Amino acid sequence: MRVTIFGANGTTGHLLIDRCLAAGYEVTALLRRPEKFARRNDVIAVQGSVFDVGDVERALEGADVVLSALGAHSPLRNENVLPRAVPAIIAGMENVGITRLIALGSAGARQDSLKHQPAWRRWLVENILYRTVLKWPVHEQVVQYRLLEASTLDWTMAMPGMLTNGKPRGRYRIDAEALPPNGASIARADVADFMMQQIEGHDWLRSGVYLCY
């Protein structure tokens, strides 16, 4: 199995590399500066930008499946990462004929995400957090979801609650309709495990999936 990872330099990206290598997969990573990537000897490092379709296509050469752990680095400004990167990834995959994409998203990607939560929490998140500190990250995830939904790819988007760096529990709740009741957080390691399961799984094709403890 050959896997191309976008966003390999991030925390979740490193977790995905670990899991792919443990499974015996060959990993290609598209990197702006491969010489500074600590895991460059563990992967096939392709130099380039995820915003450039040609660079994306080079990173996709020979791949069977694509994992994306891309996201904004700072929640306080509009970095416009996903609105630029996702169209390039979709175009690159369609151009080379690869269909399977598993992407990291967030619970804010759809408007119905909080419908199972208490009214006070919905109000707090929608009227305060989504309009202040989470404004730009949520915007990027909404755009990513809509772009994937409109594509021809066999995509799955993991939509976790707040990500933590805690140890994986191996057990978590999954819901295709909304974030499970009183669901708040989940470890990145468990999200990475879920994404890995989708490489061989077909339960969540062309859909977003909410994850939390």
FENMO-V241485 format. One line per field, one symbol per residue. ss: DSSP state (H for helix, E for strand, C for the rest). burial: 1 if it has 24 or more other C-alpha atoms within 12 Angstrom, else 0. Layout:
# FENMO-V241485
ss->???
burial->???
This chain:
# FENMO-V241485
ss->CEEEEECCCCHHHHHHHHHHHHCCCEEEEEECCHHHCCCCCCCEEEECCCCCHHHHHHHCCCCCEEEECCCCCCCCCCCCHHHHHHHHHHHHHHHHCCCEEEEECCHHHCCCCCCCCCHHHHHHHHHCHHHCCCHHHHHHHHHHHHHHHHCCCEEEEEEECEEECCCCCCCCEEECCCCCCCCCEEEHHHHHHHHHHHHHCCCCCCEEEEEEC
burial->011111111111111111110000111111110000101100111110111111111111101111111111000000011111111111111001011111111111110011100000010011000100011111111111111110101111111111100000000111110111101111111111111101100001111111111
